[in-house]
Amino acid sequence: MGVVADTVLARGGRVMGVITRALVEKEVAHQGLTVQHVVESMHDRKALMGELADGFLALPGGFGTLDELFEMLTWSQLGFHAKPIGLLNTAGYFDGLLSFCDRAVDDGFVRAAHRSMIHTGTDPDALLEQMAGSR
């Protein structure tokens, strides 16, 4: 996240962060963001990100990335928002996850319409265009 934020800032963009107070106290917070929202819990963090965001784009990451991705997918599935959700599938990073999602559809655990909420691509610009076209 820090590399993405630094790159956007270096190119004159604006970056908004949402972080828990506990992480700020551990000095994990990025000090150069345009706007930094400090919240009490991870649930509060996801709720505020969900409120502020125009869409959600997951880059390769770990469990936190997957937690946020699936929470936003679930909220969309339940009708809490209708914002686009994308995976930047760099070097096939999300291939296994996408296969899992396809299997969940095949086995009847996920509706095909809900699986189709996940936009994927390897080119960031094309993926953002795809997501913008789905609104």
N, CA and C of each residue as an Amber inpcrd file, in Angstrom:
protein
   405
   0.8240000  -1.1930000   0.0000000   0.0000000   0.0000000   0.0000000
   0.8640000   1.2500000   0.0000000   1.9540000   1.1980000   0.7290000
   2.8280000   2.3580000   0.8110000   3.4580000   2.7110000  -0.5240000
   3.8570000   1.6900000  -1.2740000   4.4630000   1.9340000  -2.5910000
   3.4510000   2.5750000  -3.5310000   2.2280000   2.0650000  -3.5210000
   1.1780000   2.6390000  -4.3650000   0.9240000   4.0890000  -3.9430000
   0.7990000   4.3360000  -2.6440000   0.5590000   5.6960000  -2.1560000
   1.6960000   6.6270000  -2.5600000   2.9310000   6.1800000  -2.3600000
   4.0850000   7.0160000  -2.7090000   4.1110000   7.3320000  -4.1990000
   3.7850000   6.3570000  -5.0410000   3.7790000   6.5610000  -6.4860000
   2.7170000   7.5650000  -6.8930000   1.5190000   7.4240000  -6.3310000
   0.4390000   8.3630000  -6.6430000   0.8230000   9.7700000  -6.2060000
   1.3560000   9.9080000  -5.0050000   1.7480000  11.2260000  -4.5010000
   2.8650000  11.8310000  -5.3450000   3.8340000  11.0200000  -5.7450000
   4.9540000  11.5090000  -6.5580000   4.4910000  12.0220000  -7.9140000
   3.3630000  11.5030000  -8.3830000   2.8240000  11.9250000  -9.6770000
   1.7450000  13.0020000  -9.5370000   1.6490000  13.5750000  -8.3430000
   0.7300000  14.6890000  -8.1330000  -0.6830000  14.2950000  -7.7590000
  -0.9040000  13.0180000  -7.4750000  -2.2390000  12.5660000  -7.1060000
  -2.5340000  12.7670000  -5.6340000  -3.7740000  12.4950000  -5.2790000
  -4.2310000  12.5840000  -3.8930000  -4.4160000  11.1700000  -3.3500000
  -4.0530000  10.9710000  -2.1000000  -4.1810000   9.6610000  -1.4680000
  -4.8910000   9.8170000  -0.1270000  -5.9470000   9.0300000   0.0410000
  -6.7100000   9.0250000   1.2810000  -6.4590000   7.6880000   1.9800000
  -6.1060000   7.7430000   3.2400000  -5.8730000   6.5310000   4.0150000
  -6.9020000   6.3620000   5.1100000  -7.1420000   5.1060000   5.4740000
  -8.0100000   4.7880000   6.6080000  -7.2460000   3.7590000   7.4330000
  -6.9440000   4.0940000   8.6590000  -6.0930000   3.2470000   9.4940000
  -6.6500000   3.2140000  10.9170000  -6.3770000   2.1130000  11.6110000
  -6.8310000   2.0070000  13.0000000  -5.8720000   2.7690000  13.9200000
  -6.4290000   3.2320000  15.0250000  -5.6230000   3.9490000  16.0180000
  -4.4610000   3.0730000  16.5090000  -4.7130000   1.7860000  16.6880000
  -3.6570000   0.8830000  17.1640000  -2.4680000   0.8660000  16.2090000
  -2.7280000   0.8870000  14.8970000  -1.6210000   0.8990000  13.9410000
  -0.9090000   2.2480000  13.9280000  -1.6480000   3.3160000  14.1360000
  -1.0130000   4.6350000  14.2400000  -0.0680000   4.6430000  15.4350000
  -0.5290000   4.0760000  16.5540000   0.2910000   4.0400000  17.7640000
   1.5380000   3.1730000  17.5930000   1.4860000   2.2010000  16.7050000
   2.6640000   1.3680000  16.3960000   3.5470000   2.0360000  15.3460000
   3.1880000   3.2530000  14.9420000   3.9270000   4.0400000  13.9620000
   3.9610000   3.3840000  12.5910000   2.8550000   2.7770000  12.2190000
   2.7370000   2.1410000  10.9150000   2.1020000   3.0900000   9.8970000
   1.5200000   4.1840000  10.3530000   0.7940000   5.1040000   9.4760000
   1.7420000   5.8160000   8.5090000   1.2850000   5.9760000   7.2890000
   2.0060000   6.7500000   6.2680000   1.8670000   8.2230000   6.6450000
   2.9560000   8.9490000   6.6810000   2.9240000  10.3340000   7.1480000
   2.6500000  11.3610000   6.0520000   2.6560000  10.9430000   4.7690000
   2.5410000  11.9250000   3.7050000   1.2400000  11.9230000   2.9380000
   0.2110000  11.2720000   3.4490000  -1.0480000  11.1760000   2.7130000
  -1.7740000  12.5140000   2.6450000  -2.5980000  12.6590000   1.6440000
  -3.4010000  13.8650000   1.4900000  -4.4080000  13.9690000   2.6280000
  -5.0590000  12.8550000   2.9360000  -6.0390000  12.7730000   4.0280000
  -5.8110000  11.4540000   4.7450000  -5.8160000  11.4890000   6.0710000
  -5.6640000  10.2650000   6.8610000  -6.8100000  10.1840000   7.8620000
  -7.6680000   9.1720000   7.7330000  -8.7560000   8.9370000   8.6740000
  -8.2820000   7.8930000   9.6860000  -8.4320000   8.1850000  10.9540000
  -8.0620000   7.2510000  12.0160000  -9.3530000   6.7500000  12.6610000
  -9.4960000   5.4190000  12.7120000 -10.7000000   4.7870000  13.2590000
 -10.3030000   3.8360000  14.3830000 -11.2860000   3.3330000  15.0950000
 -11.0030000   2.4970000  16.2670000 -10.7700000   1.0210000  15.9520000
 -11.4600000   0.4810000  14.9510000 -11.3760000  -0.9660000  14.7240000
 -11.2540000  -1.2780000  13.2370000 -10.8950000  -2.5150000  12.9390000
 -10.8230000  -2.9440000  11.5460000 -12.2060000  -2.9170000  10.9110000
 -13.2470000  -3.2310000  11.6770000 -14.6030000  -3.1420000  11.1270000
 -14.9240000  -1.6950000  10.7590000 -14.5760000  -0.7640000  11.6500000
 -14.7890000   0.6560000  11.3490000 -13.9990000   1.0600000  10.1030000
 -12.7980000   0.5110000   9.9610000 -11.9540000   0.8250000   8.8030000
 -12.6320000   0.3870000   7.5070000 -13.0960000  -0.8550000   7.4720000
 -13.7550000  -1.3590000   6.2630000 -15.0550000  -0.6040000   5.9850000
 -15.7900000  -0.2730000   7.0350000 -17.0400000   0.4630000   6.8400000
 -16.7650000   1.8420000   6.2390000 -15.7560000   2.5410000   6.7350000
 -15.4450000   3.8690000   6.2060000 -14.8810000   3.7730000   4.7890000
 -14.0290000   2.7910000   4.5370000 -13.5170000   2.6080000   3.1750000
 -14.6790000   2.3220000   2.2280000 -15.6110000   1.5000000   2.6640000
 -16.7700000   1.1870000   1.8400000 -17.6050000   2.4140000   1.5400000
 -17.7070000   3.2950000   2.5110000 -18.4830000   4.5280000   2.3370000
 -17.7690000   5.5190000   1.4130000 -16.4690000   5.6610000   1.5680000
 -15.7100000   6.6780000   0.8360000 -15.3550000   6.2770000  -0.5940000
 -15.2270000   4.9900000  -0.8520000 -14.7070000   4.5140000  -2.1340000
 -15.7420000   4.5800000  -3.2540000 -15.2560000   4.8010000  -4.4650000
 -16.0910000   4.7080000  -5.6710000 -16.0850000   3.2840000  -6.2120000
 -15.1020000   2.4970000  -5.8050000 -14.9540000   1.1090000  -6.2220000
 -13.8150000   0.5050000  -5.4290000 -13.5760000  -0.7810000  -5.6550000
 -12.5820000  -1.5100000  -4.8780000 -11.6860000  -2.2990000  -5.8270000
 -10.3930000  -2.0780000  -5.7290000  -9.4360000  -2.7650000  -6.5830000
  -8.4040000  -3.4370000  -5.6940000  -8.3560000  -4.7630000  -5.7350000
  -7.4010000  -5.5170000  -4.9310000  -6.1650000  -5.8230000  -5.7630000
  -5.0190000  -5.5250000  -5.1950000  -3.7350000  -5.9000000  -5.7640000
  -3.2430000  -7.1280000  -5.0100000  -2.2650000  -7.8440000  -5.5470000
  -1.7540000  -8.9990000  -4.8120000  -1.4080000  -8.6260000  -3.3700000
  -1.8380000  -9.4660000  -2.4660000  -1.6210000  -9.2090000  -1.0470000
  -1.9050000 -10.4510000  -0.2300000  -2.0340000 -10.2520000   1.0640000
  -2.2160000 -11.3710000   1.9820000  -3.6340000 -11.4650000   2.5230000
  -3.7290000 -11.9740000   3.7390000  -5.0350000 -12.2290000   4.3410000
  -5.8620000 -10.9550000   4.5060000  -5.2240000  -9.8370000   4.8440000
  -5.9640000  -8.5870000   4.9960000  -6.6180000  -8.1680000   3.6890000
  -5.8820000  -8.3300000   2.5960000  -6.4270000  -8.0150000   1.2750000
  -7.6350000  -8.8910000   0.9830000  -7.5080000 -10.1830000   1.2500000
  -8.6120000 -11.1080000   0.9880000  -9.8110000 -10.8100000   1.8860000
  -9.5490000 -10.4710000   3.1410000 -10.6280000 -10.1110000   4.0640000
 -11.4140000  -8.9240000   3.5230000 -10.7050000  -7.8800000   3.1120000
 -11.3720000  -6.6840000   2.6010000 -12.0960000  -6.9760000   1.2890000
 -11.4590000  -7.7500000   0.4110000 -12.0740000  -8.1080000  -0.8640000
 -13.3940000  -8.8420000  -0.6400000 -13.3680000  -9.8690000   0.1800000
 -14.5750000 -10.6700000   0.3680000 -15.6450000  -9.9380000   1.1720000
 -15.2510000  -9.0380000   2.0540000 -16.2690000  -8.2410000   2.7450000
 -16.9880000  -7.3460000   1.7430000 -16.2360000  -6.6930000   0.8540000
 -16.8660000  -5.8250000  -0.1440000 -17.7200000  -6.6390000  -1.1190000
 -17.2750000  -7.8370000  -1.4820000 -18.0850000  -8.7130000  -2.3360000
 -19.3760000  -9.1160000  -1.6280000 -19.2710000  -9.4730000  -0.3790000
 -20.4510000  -9.8730000   0.3880000 -21.4200000  -8.7100000   0.5270000
 -20.8960000  -7.5330000   0.8110000 -21.7730000  -6.3660000   0.9330000
 -22.4740000  -6.0820000  -0.3880000 -21.7600000  -6.2530000  -1.4920000
 -22.3790000  -6.0480000  -2.8050000 -23.4470000  -7.1170000  -3.0560000
 -23.1230000  -8.3580000  -2.7370000 -24.0560000  -9.4710000  -2.9090000
 -25.3430000  -9.2190000  -2.1280000 -25.2210000  -8.6240000  -0.9480000
 -26.3700000  -8.3530000  -0.0960000 -27.0860000  -7.0510000  -0.4500000
 -26.5460000  -6.3270000  -1.4270000 -27.1740000  -5.0900000  -1.8610000
 -26.8220000  -3.8710000  -1.0340000 -25.7700000  -3.9520000  -0.2100000
 -25.3660000  -2.8080000   0.6100000 -24.6610000  -1.7420000  -0.2290000
 -24.1070000  -2.1340000  -1.3610000 -23.5150000  -1.1800000  -2.2960000
 -23.5460000  -1.7970000  -3.6870000 -23.3450000  -0.9600000  -4.6870000
 -23.3030000  -1.4270000  -6.0820000 -22.0390000  -0.8900000  -6.7510000
 -20.9440000  -0.8840000  -6.0110000 -19.6780000  -0.3520000  -6.5100000
 -18.8730000  -1.4670000  -7.1610000 -18.1220000  -1.1400000  -8.2210000
 -17.3500000  -2.1810000  -8.9030000 -16.2140000  -2.7160000  -8.0430000
 -15.9070000  -3.9980000  -8.2640000 -14.8630000  -4.6950000  -7.5190000
 -13.9430000  -5.3710000  -8.5210000 -12.6490000  -5.1330000  -8.3870000
 -11.7100000  -5.7070000  -9.3340000 -10.5070000  -6.3450000  -8.6700000
  -9.9050000  -7.2740000  -9.4050000  -8.6530000  -7.9190000  -9.0010000
  -7.6150000  -7.6590000 -10.0810000  -6.5110000  -7.0370000  -9.7150000
  -5.4020000  -6.8820000 -10.6460000  -4.5880000  -8.1660000 -10.5570000
  -4.7520000  -9.0180000 -11.5400000  -4.2050000 -10.3760000 -11.4990000
  -2.7800000 -10.4190000 -12.0650000  -1.8910000  -9.7390000 -11.4010000
  -0.4940000  -9.6570000 -11.8060000   0.1780000 -11.0240000 -11.7220000
   0.7940000 -11.4330000 -12.8250000   1.5410000 -12.6970000 -12.8930000
   0.6950000 -13.8870000 -12.4380000  -0.6180000 -13.8260000 -12.6680000
  -1.4980000 -14.9370000 -12.3120000  -1.7160000 -15.1070000 -10.8190000
  -1.3980000 -14.0630000 -10.0380000  -1.4700000 -14.1640000  -8.5810000
  -2.8240000 -14.6700000  -8.0830000  -3.9000000 -14.2080000  -8.6980000
  -5.2410000 -14.5620000  -8.2270000  -5.8550000 -15.7370000  -8.9850000
  -5.1010000 -16.4240000  -9.8300000  -5.6630000 -17.5370000 -10.6100000
  -6.3190000 -18.5880000  -9.7250000  -5.6420000 -18.9750000  -8.6580000
  -6.1990000 -19.9840000  -7.7530000  -7.4680000 -19.5090000  -7.0790000
  -7.4880000 -18.2480000  -6.6750000  -8.6720000 -17.6820000  -6.0320000
  -9.8460000 -17.6360000  -7.0110000  -9.5760000 -17.2530000  -8.2460000
 -10.6360000 -17.2020000  -9.2510000 -11.1540000 -18.6040000  -9.5720000
 -10.2640000 -19.5860000  -9.5860000 -10.6940000 -20.9790000  -9.7750000
 -11.5880000 -21.4230000  -8.6250000 -11.2200000 -21.0300000  -7.4170000
 -12.0510000 -21.3310000  -6.2530000 -13.4440000 -20.7170000  -6.4140000
 -13.4950000 -19.4670000  -6.8480000 -14.7870000 -18.7900000  -7.0460000
 -15.6170000 -19.5110000  -8.1040000 -14.9620000 -19.9420000  -9.1830000
 -15.6640000 -20.6980000 -10.2230000 -16.1840000 -22.0210000  -9.6650000
 -15.3970000 -22.6820000  -8.8530000 -15.8160000 -23.9430000  -8.2370000
 -17.0080000 -23.7170000  -7.3170000 -16.9930000 -22.6090000  -6.5780000
 -18.1170000 -22.2910000  -5.6930000 -19.4060000 -22.1170000  -6.4890000
 -19.3030000 -21.5540000  -7.6900000 -20.4750000 -21.4390000  -8.5660000
 -20.8960000 -22.8260000  -9.0390000 -19.9310000 -23.6020000  -9.5310000
 -20.2260000 -24.9510000 -10.0360000 -20.8800000 -25.8300000  -8.9750000
 -20.4550000 -25.6590000  -7.7220000 -20.9870000 -26.4840000  -6.6290000
 -22.2460000 -25.8910000  -5.9970000 -22.7080000 -24.7440000  -6.5020000
 -23.9590000 -24.1660000  -6.0380000 -23.8750000 -23.2970000  -4.7950000
 -22.6660000 -22.9190000  -4.3920000 -22.5310000 -22.0750000  -3.2040000
 -22.5810000 -20.5870000  -3.5240000 -22.2690000 -20.2290000  -4.7550000
 -22.2590000 -18.8280000  -5.1950000 -23.0360000 -18.7580000  -6.5040000
 -23.8820000 -17.7660000  -6.6410000 -24.6150000 -17.5670000  -7.8860000
 -23.6720000 -16.9910000  -8.9450000 -23.8820000 -17.3810000 -10.1850000
 -23.0580000 -16.8760000 -11.2770000 -23.1050000 -15.3580000 -11.3510000
 -24.2560000 -14.7700000 -11.0740000 -24.3790000 -13.3070000 -11.0960000
 -23.4780000 -12.6520000 -10.0530000 -23.3100000 -13.3170000  -8.9130000
 -22.4390000 -12.7680000  -7.8740000 -20.9720000 -12.9820000  -8.2350000
 -20.6580000 -14.1100000  -8.8550000 -19.2780000 -14.3360000  -9.3140000
 -18.8860000 -13.2900000 -10.3450000 -19.8440000 -12.8840000 -11.1650000
 -19.5440000 -11.9210000 -12.2230000 -19.2890000 -10.5130000 -11.6790000
 -19.4960000 -10.2990000 -10.3870000 -19.1920000  -8.9990000  -9.7840000
 -17.6890000  -8.7530000  -9.7220000 -16.8900000  -9.8160000  -9.8660000
 -15.4410000  -9.6820000  -9.7740000 -14.8720000  -9.4060000 -11.1650000
 -14.3930000  -8.2000000 -11.3630000 -13.7210000  -7.8410000 -12.6160000
 -12.2480000  -8.1930000 -12.4700000 -11.6710000  -8.7560000 -13.5120000
 -10.2600000  -9.1320000 -13.4340000  -9.5240000  -8.6510000 -14.6680000
  -8.2460000  -8.4630000 -14.5000000  -7.3910000  -8.0880000 -15.6160000
  -5.9550000  -7.9900000 -15.1730000  -5.0800000  -7.9190000 -16.1500000
  -3.6470000  -7.8030000 -15.8690000  -3.1240000  -6.4040000 -16.1820000
  -3.8980000  -5.6270000 -16.9180000  -3.5170000  -4.2560000 -17.2570000
  -4.3230000  -3.2950000 -16.3870000  -3.6600000  -2.5060000 -15.5450000
  -4.4010000  -1.6350000 -14.6190000  -5.3630000  -0.6720000 -15.3130000
  -4.9250000  -0.0390000 -16.3950000  -5.7910000   0.9290000 -17.0790000
  -7.0310000   0.2520000 -17.6550000  -6.8370000  -0.8840000 -18.3110000
  -7.9640000  -1.6050000 -18.8980000  -8.9200000  -2.0970000 -17.8170000
  -8.3700000  -2.5510000 -16.7030000  -9.2190000  -3.0300000 -15.6080000
 -10.0340000  -1.8850000 -15.0170000  -9.4200000  -0.7370000 -14.8260000
 -10.1590000   0.4140000 -14.3070000 -11.2550000   0.8440000 -15.2800000
 -10.9840000   0.8000000 -16.5790000 -12.0040000   1.1170000 -17.5680000
 -13.1590000   0.1070000 -17.4990000 -12.8120000  -1.1640000 -17.3680000
 -13.8270000  -2.2140000 -17.2540000 -14.7020000  -1.9710000 -16.0270000
 -14.0670000  -1.6390000 -14.9120000 -14.8080000  -1.3850000 -13.6860000
 -15.7030000  -0.1560000 -13.8320000 -15.1870000   0.8980000 -14.4380000
 -15.9670000   2.1280000 -14.6210000 -17.1760000   1.8680000 -15.5150000
 -17.0300000   0.9840000 -16.4930000 -18.1300000   0.6580000 -17.3960000
 -19.2140000  -0.1820000 -16.7610000 -18.9410000  -0.7300000 -15.5890000
 -19.9210000  -1.6150000 -14.9470000 -20.8340000  -0.8770000 -13.9810000
 -20.5990000   0.3890000 -13.7910000 -21.3790000   1.1650000 -12.8010000
 -22.7760000   1.4140000 -13.2730000
